Amino acid sequence: MENQQNAKNNAIHEMVAFRENSTVLIWENRLNLSYDSHWHTAMEILIPMENSYDVSVSSKNFHLLPREILLIPPGEIHSLHAPDIGLRYIYLIDISFLNNIRNFVSIQALMEQPVYITRENYPKIYETILDMFLEIKQMYFEDKEYSEMTIYSILLKIFAELGYHRANNHELFPNTRIYKKKEYIQKLNAVLDFIDLNYAEDLKLEHLASMAGFSQYHFSRLFTEYTGHSFCDYVNLRRIKATESLLSNDNLSITEIAMLSGFSSIATFNRLFKKFKGCSPSEFRNLKKHM
């Protein structure tokens, strides 16, 4: 974790130059240019159309072939390496407001790591997702009335497809009967919704385990497998997400923001914010002012 934070501190924080009153940026890129390690608060989607494209995200390397898709989560350090000739589409989309959509919390675990979408990895939905991303690109360049609203509606469909795919994936809760897997997912989604609505409260693992009808041990194991995080880390991440928007409000002190978001002390808040975001709350507030 410490190495990751050092890398993030050394990487360039790229400010995305969206069009006026827009939170979507897409461009057709034919340049033989590489982009050194950087990160931004927008989600990035890469789709090479002609020739390959090499991408490094944290410690993972991806060699994208034509028409393959890579989703890079917000805040992830990444670098791009272009071949001599080629064409690729690069999307930058602010998805921060989606955190307020109730069911979105159940697929947030998908975006904790890069999502590499190929015909082999996602055979049942690959063509559908590719077509939807190409439709987003077309809507963007046509720039018609309500085009951005349409773009986000398509993006939500893409996330829903990925969520359905994950729920039906045999690698999730292996050796578990289908009916039992559905029961687990329903109960865990209810827990995630509860956390989303009550993150500022004093949430206890034992209480939510009881609410879901699991033993503490069973709940902890299932929760970590489903979200990719321990219960404690997940709750703290949700609280950190809440503070990101509050830090834009200069009328609130850092201490007030910490308390409003469920942190018991300013020291705990500062430590966890640095752990998950790679900078202090004050540094993040200053970055937001210059975005």
Protein Blocks (a to p, Z undefined) as FASTA:
>chain_A
ZZmmmmmmmpccddddddehiabdcdddfbdcdddddddfbdcddddfbdcddddehjbc
cdddehiacdddehiacdddddfbdcdddddddfklmmmpmklmmmmmmmmpccdddfkl
mmmlmmmmmmmmmmmmmmmmnopghklmmmmmmmmmmmmmmmmmmmmpmkgoghiafklm
mmmmmmmmmmmmmmmmmmmpccdfklmmmmnopafklmmmmmmmmnopafklmmmmmmmm
mmmmmmmpmkbcfklmmmmnopabfklmmmmmmmmnopafklmmmmmmmZZ
